[in-house]
Amino acid sequence: MLKLGLRVSPHTVRKYLPKRQDYGRRKRTTAQRWRTFMRNHAHAIIACDFCVVITATFRLLYMFVVMGHATHRVLHTNATAHPTAP
């Protein structure tokens, strides 16, 4: 196998690849799915974003927004014209 100019033997690739238990049909794992995880923990998860907003007078404002996943409500916002100012 040749990639990025390095030679790697197939034995080394097999050594570090995860082992597959089922060589035919796909088995269901007992791990929690993403949708179940989100439903169980949404009350404790928040999302935050830092974005740029252009005003009607073409000024740039930098916005920081925090939103809760459980309620889909905006918990906190802040805007500034100078994000590096104290």
N, CA, C and O atoms as a GROMACS GRO file, in nm:
protein
  344
    1MET      N    1   0.085  -0.117   0.000
    1MET     CA    2   0.000   0.000   0.000
    1MET      C    3   0.090   0.123   0.000
    1MET      O    4   0.180   0.133   0.082
    2LEU      N    5   0.065   0.216  -0.091
    2LEU     CA    6   0.148   0.335  -0.102
    2LEU      C    7   0.059   0.459  -0.091
    2LEU      O    8  -0.029   0.481  -0.173
    3LYS      N    9   0.084   0.539   0.012
    3LYS     CA   10   0.008   0.661   0.030
    3LYS      C   11   0.099   0.762   0.098
    3LYS      O   12   0.167   0.728   0.196
    4LEU      N   13   0.102   0.883   0.048
    4LEU     CA   14   0.188   0.989   0.100
    4LEU      C   15   0.335   0.950   0.097
    4LEU      O   16   0.414   0.997   0.178
    5GLY      N   17   0.370   0.863   0.004
    5GLY     CA   18   0.509   0.825  -0.012
    5GLY      C   19   0.559   0.724   0.090
    5GLY      O   20   0.679   0.698   0.095
    6LEU      N   21   0.472   0.667   0.171
    6LEU     CA   22   0.512   0.569   0.272
    6LEU      C   23   0.463   0.431   0.232
    6LEU      O   24   0.350   0.416   0.185
    7ARG      N   25   0.548   0.330   0.250
    7ARG     CA   26   0.508   0.193   0.222
    7ARG      C   27   0.466   0.126   0.352
    7ARG      O   28   0.540   0.125   0.450
    8VAL      N   29   0.344   0.071   0.351
    8VAL     CA   30   0.291   0.002   0.468
    8VAL      C   31   0.243  -0.135   0.423
    8VAL      O   32   0.171  -0.147   0.324
    9SER      N   33   0.282  -0.237   0.497
    9SER     CA   34   0.243  -0.373   0.459
    9SER      C   35   0.097  -0.398   0.496
    9SER      O   36   0.047  -0.338   0.592
   10PRO      N   37   0.029  -0.485   0.423
   10PRO     CA   38  -0.110  -0.519   0.456
   10PRO      C   39  -0.124  -0.578   0.597
   10PRO      O   40  -0.227  -0.559   0.662
   11HIS      N   41  -0.021  -0.647   0.645
   11HIS     CA   42  -0.024  -0.702   0.781
   11HIS      C   43  -0.035  -0.590   0.885
   11HIS      O   44  -0.109  -0.603   0.982
   12THR      N   45   0.039  -0.481   0.865
   12THR     CA   46   0.034  -0.368   0.958
   12THR      C   47  -0.103  -0.301   0.955
   12THR      O   48  -0.154  -0.262   1.060
   13VAL      N   49  -0.161  -0.288   0.839
   13VAL     CA   50  -0.294  -0.228   0.827
   13VAL      C   51  -0.396  -0.314   0.901
   13VAL      O   52  -0.478  -0.261   0.976
   14ARG      N   53  -0.392  -0.448   0.880
   14ARG     CA   54  -0.484  -0.538   0.950
   14ARG      C   55  -0.464  -0.534   1.100
   14ARG      O   56  -0.560  -0.550   1.176
   15LYS      N   57  -0.341  -0.514   1.143
   15LYS     CA   58  -0.310  -0.512   1.286
   15LYS      C   59  -0.380  -0.396   1.357
   15LYS      O   60  -0.427  -0.413   1.470
   16TYR      N   61  -0.387  -0.279   1.292
   16TYR     CA   62  -0.441  -0.161   1.358
   16TYR      C   63  -0.585  -0.128   1.322
   16TYR      O   64  -0.645  -0.042   1.386
   17LEU      N   65  -0.643  -0.192   1.224
   17LEU     CA   66  -0.784  -0.172   1.193
   17LEU      C   67  -0.869  -0.242   1.298
   17LEU      O   68  -0.830  -0.347   1.349
   18PRO      N   69  -0.986  -0.186   1.331
   18PRO     CA   70  -1.072  -0.255   1.429
   18PRO      C   71  -1.119  -0.389   1.375
   18PRO      O   72  -1.144  -0.405   1.256
   19LYS      N   73  -1.128  -0.485   1.464
   19LYS     CA   74  -1.171  -0.619   1.426
   19LYS      C   75  -1.322  -0.623   1.406
   19LYS      O   76  -1.396  -0.568   1.487
   20ARG      N   77  -1.366  -0.686   1.298
   20ARG     CA   78  -1.509  -0.703   1.273
   20ARG      C   79  -1.551  -0.839   1.323
   20ARG      O   80  -1.489  -0.940   1.289
   21GLN      N   81  -1.654  -0.844   1.402
   21GLN     CA   82  -1.704  -0.969   1.455
   21GLN      C   83  -1.798  -1.038   1.356
   21GLN      O   84  -1.799  -1.161   1.346
   22ASP      N   85  -1.875  -0.959   1.285
   22ASP     CA   86  -1.971  -1.016   1.190
   22ASP      C   87  -1.920  -0.992   1.049
   22ASP      O   88  -1.900  -0.877   1.009
   23TYR      N   89  -1.899  -1.096   0.976
   23TYR     CA   90  -1.849  -1.082   0.839
   23TYR      C   91  -1.961  -1.086   0.736
   23TYR      O   92  -1.933  -1.090   0.616
   24GLY      N   93  -2.083  -1.084   0.778
   24GLY     CA   94  -2.195  -1.085   0.686
   24GLY      C   95  -2.288  -0.970   0.716
   24GLY      O   96  -2.258  -0.854   0.686
   25ARG      N   97  -2.401  -1.004   0.776
   25ARG     CA   98  -2.498  -0.900   0.806
   25ARG      C   99  -2.455  -0.818   0.926
   25ARG      O  100  -2.374  -0.861   1.009
   26ARG      N  101  -2.510  -0.701   0.933
   26ARG     CA  102  -2.472  -0.606   1.038
   26ARG      C  103  -2.550  -0.636   1.166
   26ARG      O  104  -2.672  -0.650   1.164
   27LYS      N  105  -2.478  -0.646   1.276
   27LYS     CA  106  -2.541  -0.669   1.405
   27LYS      C  107  -2.570  -0.535   1.471
   27LYS      O  108  -2.498  -0.438   1.450
   28ARG      N  109  -2.676  -0.531   1.550
   28ARG     CA  110  -2.707  -0.410   1.628
   28ARG      C  111  -2.618  -0.407   1.749
   28ARG      O  112  -2.602  -0.507   1.819
   29THR      N  113  -2.560  -0.293   1.774
   29THR     CA  114  -2.477  -0.279   1.892
   29THR      C  115  -2.564  -0.237   2.009
   29THR      O  116  -2.675  -0.186   1.991
   30THR      N  117  -2.513  -0.258   2.128
   30THR     CA  118  -2.588  -0.219   2.247
   30THR      C  119  -2.557  -0.076   2.286
   30THR      O  120  -2.609  -0.026   2.387
   31ALA      N  121  -2.473  -0.008   2.209
   31ALA     CA  122  -2.438   0.131   2.240
   31ALA      C  123  -2.559   0.221   2.217
   31ALA      O  124  -2.646   0.193   2.134
   32GLN      N  125  -2.563   0.328   2.291
   32GLN     CA  126  -2.674   0.423   2.282
   32GLN      C  127  -2.663   0.502   2.151
   32GLN      O  128  -2.555   0.548   2.115
   33ARG      N  129  -2.774   0.516   2.082
   33ARG     CA  130  -2.775   0.594   1.959
   33ARG      C  131  -2.773   0.743   1.991
   33ARG      O  132  -2.804   0.785   2.103
   34TRP      N  133  -2.736   0.824   1.890
   34TRP     CA  134  -2.724   0.968   1.911
   34TRP      C  135  -2.858   1.030   1.950
   34TRP      O  136  -2.863   1.115   2.039
   35ARG      N  137  -2.966   0.990   1.884
   35ARG     CA  138  -3.098   1.046   1.913
   35ARG      C  139  -3.139   1.016   2.058
   35ARG      O  140  -3.196   1.102   2.125
   36THR      N  141  -3.112   0.896   2.105
   36THR     CA  142  -3.144   0.860   2.243
   36THR      C  143  -3.060   0.940   2.341
   36THR      O  144  -3.111   0.987   2.442
   37PHE      N  145  -2.932   0.956   2.309
   37PHE     CA  146  -2.844   1.036   2.395
   37PHE      C  147  -2.895   1.179   2.406
   37PHE      O  148  -2.899   1.235   2.515
   38MET      N  149  -2.933   1.240   2.293
   38MET     CA  150  -2.982   1.378   2.294
   38MET      C  151  -3.112   1.389   2.373
   38MET      O  152  -3.131   1.486   2.446
   39ARG      N  153  -3.202   1.292   2.359
   39ARG     CA  154  -3.328   1.297   2.433
   39ARG      C  155  -3.303   1.285   2.584
   39ARG      O  156  -3.370   1.351   2.663
   40ASN      N  157  -3.208   1.202   2.623
   40ASN     CA  158  -3.181   1.181   2.765
   40ASN      C  159  -3.105   1.296   2.830
   40ASN      O  160  -3.120   1.319   2.950
   41HIS      N  161  -3.022   1.367   2.752
   41HIS     CA  162  -2.935   1.468   2.812
   41HIS      C  163  -2.958   1.609   2.760
   41HIS      O  164  -2.877   1.698   2.787
   42ALA      N  165  -3.066   1.634   2.688
   42ALA     CA  166  -3.091   1.766   2.629
   42ALA      C  167  -3.102   1.874   2.734
   42ALA      O  168  -3.065   1.989   2.708
   43HIS      N  169  -3.152   1.841   2.852
   43HIS     CA  170  -3.167   1.942   2.958
   43HIS      C  171  -3.032   1.995   3.007
   43HIS      O  172  -3.026   2.103   3.066
   44ALA      N  173  -2.925   1.921   2.984
   44ALA     CA  174  -2.794   1.961   3.033
   44ALA      C  175  -2.702   2.013   2.923
   44ALA      O  176  -2.588   2.048   2.951
   45ILE      N  177  -2.750   2.018   2.799
   45ILE     CA  178  -2.666   2.056   2.686
   45ILE      C  179  -2.703   2.196   2.639
   45ILE      O  180  -2.820   2.228   2.621
   46ILE      N  181  -2.601   2.280   2.620
   46ILE     CA  182  -2.621   2.412   2.560
   46ILE      C  183  -2.531   2.424   2.439
   46ILE      O  184  -2.429   2.355   2.428
   47ALA      N  185  -2.569   2.510   2.348
   47ALA     CA  186  -2.488   2.536   2.230
   47ALA      C  187  -2.453   2.684   2.230
   47ALA      O  188  -2.533   2.768   2.270
   48CYS      N  189  -2.332   2.715   2.185
   48CYS     CA  190  -2.294   2.856   2.176
   48CYS      C  191  -2.232   2.881   2.039
   48CYS      O  192  -2.173   2.791   1.978
   49ASP      N  193  -2.247   3.003   1.991
   49ASP     CA  194  -2.196   3.040   1.860
   49ASP      C  195  -2.150   3.184   1.864
   49ASP      O  196  -2.207   3.267   1.933
   50PHE      N  197  -2.045   3.210   1.789
   50PHE     CA  198  -1.991   3.345   1.775
   50PHE      C  199  -2.001   3.378   1.628
   50PHE      O  200  -1.938   3.311   1.546
   51CYS      N  201  -2.079   3.478   1.591
   51CYS     CA  202  -2.101   3.508   1.450
   51CYS      C  203  -2.095   3.658   1.424
   51CYS      O  204  -2.094   3.740   1.516
   52VAL      N  205  -2.092   3.692   1.296
   52VAL     CA  206  -2.085   3.831   1.252
   52VAL      C  207  -2.221   3.870   1.195
   52VAL      O  208  -2.281   3.795   1.118
   53VAL      N  209  -2.269   3.989   1.234
   53VAL     CA  210  -2.397   4.041   1.186
   53VAL      C  211  -2.372   4.175   1.120
   53VAL      O  212  -2.300   4.260   1.174
   54ILE      N  213  -2.430   4.194   1.002
   54ILE     CA  214  -2.417   4.322   0.931
   54ILE      C  215  -2.544   4.402   0.955
   54ILE      O  216  -2.654   4.352   0.930
   55THR      N  217  -2.530   4.525   1.004
   55THR     CA  218  -2.646   4.608   1.035
   55THR      C  219  -2.700   4.674   0.908
   55THR      O  220  -2.642   4.660   0.801
   56ALA      N  221  -2.809   4.747   0.921
   56ALA     CA  222  -2.870   4.817   0.808
   56ALA      C  223  -2.778   4.928   0.757
   56ALA      O  224  -2.787   4.966   0.640
   57THR      N  225  -2.691   4.981   0.843
   57THR     CA  226  -2.596   5.085   0.802
   57THR      C  227  -2.461   5.026   0.764
   57THR      O  228  -2.361   5.098   0.757
   58PHE      N  229  -2.456   4.895   0.740
   58PHE     CA  230  -2.337   4.821   0.696
   58PHE      C  231  -2.223   4.824   0.798
   58PHE      O  232  -2.106   4.822   0.760
   59ARG      N  233  -2.257   4.828   0.925
   59ARG     CA  234  -2.157   4.811   1.031
   59ARG      C  235  -2.150   4.664   1.068
   59ARG      O  236  -2.249   4.592   1.057
   60LEU      N  237  -2.035   4.621   1.112
   60LEU     CA  238  -2.018   4.483   1.157
   60LEU      C  239  -2.036   4.476   1.308
   60LEU      O  240  -1.975   4.552   1.383
   61LEU      N  241  -2.120   4.385   1.351
   61LEU     CA  242  -2.135   4.356   1.492
   61LEU      C  243  -2.100   4.209   1.514
   61LEU      O  244  -2.136   4.124   1.433
   62TYR      N  245  -2.031   4.181   1.622
   62TYR     CA  246  -1.993   4.045   1.655
   62TYR      C  247  -2.087   3.996   1.764
   62TYR      O  248  -2.095   4.056   1.871
   63MET      N  249  -2.159   3.887   1.738
   63MET     CA  250  -2.261   3.836   1.828
   63MET      C  251  -2.215   3.707   1.893
   63MET      O  252  -2.154   3.621   1.828
   64PHE      N  253  -2.245   3.693   2.021
   64PHE     CA  254  -2.224   3.569   2.094
   64PHE      C  255  -2.362   3.524   2.141
   64PHE      O  256  -2.432   3.599   2.210
   65VAL      N  257  -2.400   3.402   2.106
   65VAL     CA  258  -2.534   3.350   2.136
   65VAL      C  259  -2.520   3.216   2.208
   65VAL      O  260  -2.443   3.130   2.165
   66VAL      N  261  -2.595   3.198   2.318
   66VAL     CA  262  -2.601   3.071   2.390
   66VAL      C  263  -2.745   3.024   2.388
   66VAL      O  264  -2.837   3.099   2.421
   67MET      N  265  -2.766   2.896   2.349
   67MET     CA  266  -2.900   2.843   2.333
   67MET      C  267  -2.910   2.708   2.403
   67MET      O  268  -2.818   2.627   2.395
   68GLY      N  269  -3.022   2.683   2.472
   68GLY     CA  270  -3.044   2.554   2.539
   68GLY      C  271  -3.109   2.455   2.445
   68GLY      O  272  -3.201   2.490   2.372
   69HIS      N  273  -3.062   2.331   2.446
   69HIS     CA  274  -3.117   2.229   2.356
   69HIS      C  275  -3.256   2.182   2.400
   69HIS      O  276  -3.340   2.153   2.315
   70ALA      N  277  -3.280   2.175   2.528
   70ALA     CA  278  -3.408   2.121   2.576
   70ALA      C  279  -3.525   2.213   2.540
   70ALA      O  280  -3.630   2.165   2.497
   71THR      N  281  -3.507   2.344   2.557
   71THR     CA  282  -3.617   2.437   2.534
   71THR      C  283  -3.608   2.509   2.401
   71THR      O  284  -3.705   2.573   2.359
   72HIS      N  285  -3.495   2.500   2.333
   72HIS     CA  286  -3.471   2.572   2.207
   72HIS      C  287  -3.484   2.722   2.227
   72HIS      O  288  -3.522   2.794   2.134
   73ARG      N  289  -3.455   2.770   2.345
   73ARG     CA  290  -3.461   2.913   2.375
   73ARG      C  291  -3.321   2.971   2.380
   73ARG      O  292  -3.223   2.904   2.413
   74VAL      N  293  -3.313   3.098   2.344
   74VAL     CA  294  -3.188   3.170   2.355
   74VAL      C  295  -3.169   3.208   2.502
   74VAL      O  296  -3.252   3.279   2.560
   75LEU      N  297  -3.060   3.162   2.561
   75LEU     CA  298  -3.034   3.187   2.703
   75LEU      C  299  -2.956   3.315   2.725
   75LEU      O  300  -2.974   3.383   2.827
   76HIS      N  301  -2.868   3.350   2.630
   76HIS     CA  302  -2.783   3.468   2.647
   76HIS      C  303  -2.738   3.517   2.510
   76HIS      O  304  -2.705   3.437   2.423
   77THR      N  305  -2.736   3.648   2.492
   77THR     CA  306  -2.679   3.708   2.372
   77THR      C  307  -2.596   3.828   2.414
   77THR      O  308  -2.621   3.891   2.516
   78ASN      N  309  -2.499   3.858   2.334
   78ASN     CA  310  -2.418   3.976   2.355
   78ASN      C  311  -2.364   4.021   2.221
   78ASN      O  312  -2.328   3.938   2.137
   79ALA      N  313  -2.359   4.150   2.199
   79ALA     CA  314  -2.309   4.205   2.074
   79ALA      C  315  -2.206   4.314   2.105
   79ALA      O  316  -2.218   4.389   2.202
   80THR      N  317  -2.105   4.320   2.019
   80THR     CA  318  -2.004   4.423   2.031
   80THR      C  319  -1.950   4.459   1.894
   80THR      O  320  -1.950   4.376   1.802
   81ALA      N  321  -1.905   4.582   1.880
   81ALA     CA  322  -1.843   4.625   1.755
   81ALA      C  323  -1.693   4.598   1.758
   81ALA      O  324  -1.628   4.597   1.653
   82HIS      N  325  -1.637   4.577   1.877
   82HIS     CA  326  -1.493   4.556   1.893
   82HIS      C  327  -1.470   4.432   1.980
   82HIS      O  328  -1.465   4.444   2.103
   83PRO      N  329  -1.456   4.314   1.920
   83PRO     CA  330  -1.447   4.191   2.000
   83PRO      C  331  -1.318   4.178   2.081
   83PRO      O  332  -1.314   4.098   2.175
   84THR      N  333  -1.215   4.253   2.048
   84THR     CA  334  -1.090   4.243   2.123
   84THR      C  335  -1.079   4.346   2.232
   84THR      O  336  -0.982   4.344   2.309
   85ALA      N  337  -1.175   4.437   2.242
   85ALA     CA  338  -1.171   4.540   2.345
   85ALA      C  339  -1.206   4.480   2.481
   85ALA      O  340  -1.287   4.388   2.488
   86PRO      N  341  -1.147   4.530   2.590
   86PRO     CA  342  -1.178   4.476   2.721
   86PRO      C  343  -1.320   4.513   2.759
   86PRO      O  344  -1.366   4.477   2.867
   0.00000   0.00000   0.00000
